[in-house]
Amino acid sequence: MSRRRYVARGVPGGYRVWDNRGHRWWGDLYELCPDDLLSELNGEANSERITVLLKRYRAQRR
């Protein structure tokens, strides 16, 4: 049984994306949990699609 590469983990103040392969946080801290990002993380976990979604939510916060 293999572990997923990316998972969303709750942290104080929201959640972050954890990279199991790189053993580090990936992306920013998010207060709200976007449904399409969680669906991708829990589904196919396509890293290119996850990167696009993270960039979109990062831009919305600015």
C-alpha positions in Angstrom: 0.0 0.0 0.0 1.5 3.3 -1.1 1.1 6.6 0.7 -0.3 9.6 -1.2 2.3 12.1 -2.2 0.2 15.2 -1.2 -2.2 15.5 1.7 -4.0 18.4 3.3 -3.2 18.7 7.0 -4.9 20.9 9.6 -2.5 23.3 11.3 -3.3 26.2 13.7 -5.2 28.8 11.7 -6.2 26.6 8.8 -4.5 23.9 6.7 -1.5 23.3 4.6 -0.5 20.8 1.9 2.2 18.3 3.1 4.5 16.6 0.5 5.2 13.1 1.7 7.9 12.5 -0.8 9.8 15.7 -0.1 8.9 15.7 3.7 8.0 19.4 3.7 5.1 21.8 3.5 4.1 22.7 0.0 2.3 26.0 -0.7 0.9 28.5 1.7 -1.3 28.4 4.8 -5.0 28.5 3.9 -7.7 29.6 6.3 -10.5 28.1 4.2 -10.4 24.8 2.5 -11.1 25.0 -1.3 -13.3 22.0 -2.4 -11.6 21.6 -5.8 -8.1 21.5 -4.2 -9.2 18.9 -1.7 -10.9 16.8 -4.4 -7.7 16.8 -6.4 -5.6 15.9 -3.3 -7.9 13.1 -2.4 -8.4 11.9 -6.0 -5.9 11.7 -8.7 -3.4 14.0 -6.9 -2.0 15.3 -10.2 0.9 17.6 -9.1 0.4 19.9 -12.2 -3.3 20.5 -11.4 -2.5 21.0 -7.7 0.1 23.6 -8.6 -2.4 25.5 -10.8 -5.0 25.4 -8.0 -2.5 26.6 -5.4 -1.4 29.5 -7.6 -5.0 30.5 -8.2 -5.8 30.6 -4.5 -2.6 32.4 -3.7 -3.5 35.1 -6.2 -7.0 35.5 -4.8 -5.5 36.2 -1.3 -3.5 39.2 -2.6 
